[in-house]
Amino acid sequence: MMQIAAHEAAAVHAVPVPRHPWCLFLDVDGTLLELAATPTAVVVDPALPSLLTLLRKASGGALALVSGRTIADLDRLFGALNLPVAGLHGCERRDARGTLHVADVVTDQLAGVRSGLEEMVARHPGLMLEDKGVGLALHFQGAHARQVEHQLRAEVALLAAPLVPQFTVLDGHAVIEVKPAVHTKDSAVTAFMNEAPFDGRTPIFIGDDQTDYGGFAAVRRYDGLAIAVGPRVKSEWWLPGPTAVRRWLEQLAVNA
């Protein structure tokens, strides 16, 4: 079992372990994995796949990753597990049977936004554009990019304004995304909760970013447990970071 600091251990013990049967929805970056300078630079702890396998067995298969990453990217990180997943903040979803559900989006609508974001990347050092197909993500690293963060967010909002309400702008940690508005982490969790093996179980959602508030709202409708991670979000329950999250998940698996 991993060792963590005393204050993290206290936070872990403060979060209740729900009665079985439960189901589990997990954000990835900043929740399961430590944040990195770029999406490709994250590191998967060698013990994490075994823990997720144990949790999947304890939940009767009712464990899903719910992330802003694409499903292809999640499979690159966790593909051997073949987990149920929701990618792109709910725009694509693979259910427990392996069926893929993808948002019906006319990606040509994003052409103007894409062009504008490419121009922003050329003007500002430290920016990176990630094209996710049905959505676009502008990542910003480096001192210069952080200094002009408010300007960047305003520029992206202006570029995306003609696409509202079909598309929305998501403000994340060092990232700004433009994505279809109808599909969210809320809609993804709700879809899972209407299917086996998730239906009838007490849901748990763990996330670290503003985009995870939709997941929190969804599990609360089912009298579930919403657990915030780190300093950027608030909920009834809180864990300080990914190490504490994994420690709490170990407790959950042991008590199932």
C-alpha positions in Angstrom: 0.0 0.0 0.0 1.3 3.5 -0.9 2.5 5.8 1.8 1.0 9.4 2.0 1.5 12.3 4.3 -0.4 12.6 7.6 -2.7 15.4 6.4 -3.6 13.4 3.3 -4.3 10.3 5.4 -6.6 12.3 7.5 -8.5 13.5 4.4 -8.7 10.0 3.1 -10.3 8.7 6.4 -12.7 11.7 6.4 -14.4 10.6 3.1 -17.0 7.9 3.8 -17.0 4.5 2.1 -20.6 3.9 0.8 -22.4 0.7 1.3 -22.2 -1.9 -1.4 -23.5 -2.1 -4.1 -21.9 1.0 -5.6 -20.7 2.1 -9.0 -17.7 4.3 -9.7 -17.0 7.1 -12.2 -13.5 8.5 -12.4 -12.0 11.5 -14.0 -8.4 10.9 -15.2 -6.1 13.9 -15.3 -5.6 15.4 -11.9 -7.8 12.7 -10.3 -6.2 9.3 -11.1 -3.1 10.8 -12.7 -0.9 13.7 -11.7 -1.2 16.6 -14.1 1.6 17.1 -16.6 2.8 19.9 -18.8 1.1 18.3 -21.8 -1.6 15.6 -22.2 1.0 13.1 -23.6 3.4 13.6 -20.7 1.3 12.0 -18.0 2.5 8.9 -16.2 0.4 6.0 -15.2 1.4 4.6 -11.8 2.4 0.9 -12.4 0.0 -0.2 -9.6 -3.0 1.7 -10.9 -4.2 -0.9 -13.5 -4.3 -3.6 -10.9 -6.3 -1.3 -8.5 -8.8 -0.5 -11.3 -9.1 -4.2 -12.1 -9.8 -4.9 -8.4 -12.4 -2.1 -8.2 -14.1 -3.3 -11.4 -14.5 -6.8 -9.9 -15.7 -5.3 -6.6 -18.3 -3.2 -8.4 -19.6 -6.1 -10.7 -18.1 -4.3 -13.7 -19.7 -0.9 -12.8 -16.6 1.3 -13.2 -16.2 3.9 -15.9 -13.6 6.5 -16.8 -15.2 9.9 -17.6 -12.7 12.3 -19.1 -12.0 15.1 -21.5 -9.6 12.9 -23.4 -10.7 11.0 -26.4 -11.6 7.3 -26.0 -8.6 6.5 -28.3 -6.3 8.4 -25.9 -7.8 6.7 -22.8 -7.2 3.3 -24.4 -3.6 4.3 -25.0 -3.3 4.8 -21.3 -5.6 2.0 -20.0 -6.5 0.0 -23.1 -5.5 -3.4 -21.8 -8.4 -3.0 -19.2 -11.1 -2.4 -21.8 -13.1 -0.3 -19.4 -16.4 1.4 -20.0 -15.4 5.0 -20.8 -16.8 8.4 -21.7 -14.5 10.6 -23.7 -14.5 14.2 -24.8 -16.7 15.2 -21.8 -19.4 12.8 -22.8 -19.3 13.4 -26.6 -18.3 9.8 -27.1 -19.0 6.8 -24.8 -18.3 3.1 -24.8 -20.8 1.2 -22.6 -20.2 -1.9 -20.6 -21.1 -4.1 -23.6 -18.5 -2.4 -25.7 -21.0 -0.5 -27.8 -19.7 2.9 -29.0 -22.0 6.0 -28.9 -20.7 9.1 -30.6 -22.2 12.6 -30.8 -23.7 13.5 -34.2 -21.7 16.7 -34.8 -21.0 18.5 -38.0 -17.3 19.1 -37.5 -17.2 21.6 -40.4 -18.8 24.0 -38.0 -15.6 24.2 -36.1 -13.5 25.4 -39.1 -13.6 29.1 -38.2 -12.8 28.4 -34.5 -9.9 26.1 -35.5 -8.5 28.7 -37.8 -8.7 31.3 -35.1 -7.1 29.1 -32.5 -4.2 28.2 -34.9 -3.6 32.0 -35.3 -3.5 32.4 -31.5 -1.0 29.5 -31.2 1.2 31.4 -33.8 1.0 34.6 -31.8 1.6 33.3 -28.3 4.5 31.0 -27.1 3.4 28.2 -24.9 0.1 27.4 -26.6 -0.8 24.0 -28.1 -3.9 23.2 -30.1 -5.4 19.7 -29.6 -7.9 18.8 -32.3 -10.3 16.2 -30.9 -12.5 16.0 -34.0 -15.8 17.0 -32.4 -14.1 19.5 -30.2 -11.0 21.7 -29.9 -8.7 22.2 -26.9 -6.3 25.1 -26.4 -3.6 24.1 -23.9 -1.4 26.8 -22.4 1.9 26.3 -20.6 4.8 28.6 -19.7 5.0 31.9 -18.0 3.9 34.1 -21.0 0.7 32.0 -21.6 -0.3 32.2 -18.0 0.2 35.9 -17.9 -2.3 36.4 -20.7 -4.7 33.7 -19.6 -7.7 36.0 -19.2 -7.0 37.4 -22.7 -6.8 33.9 -24.1 -10.1 32.9 -22.5 -11.8 36.0 -23.9 -10.5 35.4 -27.4 -11.7 31.8 -27.4 -15.1 32.9 -26.2 -15.4 35.4 -29.0 -14.3 32.9 -31.6 -16.9 30.3 -30.3 -19.8 32.8 -29.9 -21.2 32.2 -33.4 -21.6 28.5 -32.6 -23.6 29.0 -29.4 -25.8 27.3 -28.2 -24.9 24.2 -30.2 -21.3 24.5 -28.8 -20.0 25.7 -25.5 -16.7 26.8 -24.1 -15.2 24.8 -21.1 -12.7 26.4 -18.8 -10.3 23.8 -17.4 -6.9 23.8 -15.7 -4.5 25.3 -18.2 -6.9 24.4 -21.0 -9.9 26.0 -22.8 -12.1 23.7 -24.8 -14.8 24.2 -27.4 -17.2 21.3 -27.6 -20.8 20.3 -28.3 -23.1 21.7 -25.6 -25.6 18.8 -25.4 -23.1 16.2 -24.3 -21.5 16.6 -20.9 -20.1 14.5 -18.0 -23.6 14.8 -16.5 -25.2 13.2 -19.6 -22.5 10.5 -19.8 -23.0 9.5 -16.1 -26.8 9.6 -16.6 -26.6 7.3 -19.6 -24.4 4.8 -17.7 -26.9 4.9 -14.7 -29.7 3.8 -17.1 -27.7 0.7 -18.1 -26.5 -2.5 -16.6 -24.4 -3.0 -14.5 -24.6 0.6 -13.2 -28.3 0.8 -12.7 -29.6 0.3 -9.2 -26.2 1.1 -7.6 -25.1 4.0 -5.5 -22.9 6.1 -7.8 -19.5 7.7 -6.8 -18.0 10.4 -9.0 -14.4 11.7 -8.3 -13.1 14.7 -10.2 -10.7 17.7 -9.9 -11.8 20.3 -12.4 -14.8 22.6 -13.2 -15.8 20.2 -16.0 -16.5 17.6 -13.3 -19.3 19.5 -11.7 -21.6 17.9 -14.2 -20.6 14.5 -12.9 -21.1 15.7 -9.4 -24.6 16.9 -10.3 -25.5 13.5 -11.9 -24.5 11.3 -9.0 -26.3 13.6 -6.5 -29.6 12.9 -8.3 -29.1 9.3 -7.5 -28.2 10.1 -3.8 -24.5 9.3 -4.7 -21.2 10.5 -3.5 -19.5 13.5 -5.2 -15.8 13.8 -4.3 -13.7 16.8 -5.3 -10.0 16.5 -5.7 -7.4 19.3 -5.2 -7.9 23.1 -5.0 -10.0 23.9 -8.1 -13.4 22.4 -7.2 -15.6 22.0 -4.1 -18.0 19.3 -3.0 -19.4 17.7 0.1 -16.3 15.5 0.2 -12.7 16.3 -0.7 -9.3 14.6 -1.3 -6.1 16.6 -1.7 -4.7 14.9 -4.9 -4.3 11.7 -7.0 -2.2 9.9 -4.3 -5.0 10.3 -1.8 -7.6 9.3 -4.4 -5.8 6.0 -5.0 -5.5 5.4 -1.2 -9.3 6.0 -0.8 -10.0 3.7 -3.7 -7.9 1.0 -2.0 -10.2 1.3 1.0 -13.3 1.1 -1.2 -12.0 -2.1 -2.8 -11.1 -3.7 0.5 -14.5 -2.9 2.1 -16.6 -4.1 -0.9 
